[in-house]
Amino acid sequence: KIYFVRGKAKVLLGLAKGKKSYDKRETIKAKESKREVERVVKERNR
């Protein structure tokens, strides 16, 4: 992120580590269940 204050440019940096594989499994399960619910709701609205 870059922004200007009193004629000077300031830069905001953020560092992060990637998720471990066991963290990803939980995230993937949550995404899949959310997709399934949305699919069912979409089918019902037809």
Sequence and secondary structure as in RCSB ss.txt:
>XXXX:A:sequence
KIYFVRGKAKVLLGLAKGKKSYDKRETIKAKESKREVERVVKERNR
>XXXX:A:secstr
 EEEETTEEEE         HHHHHHHHHHHHHHHHHHHHHHHHT 
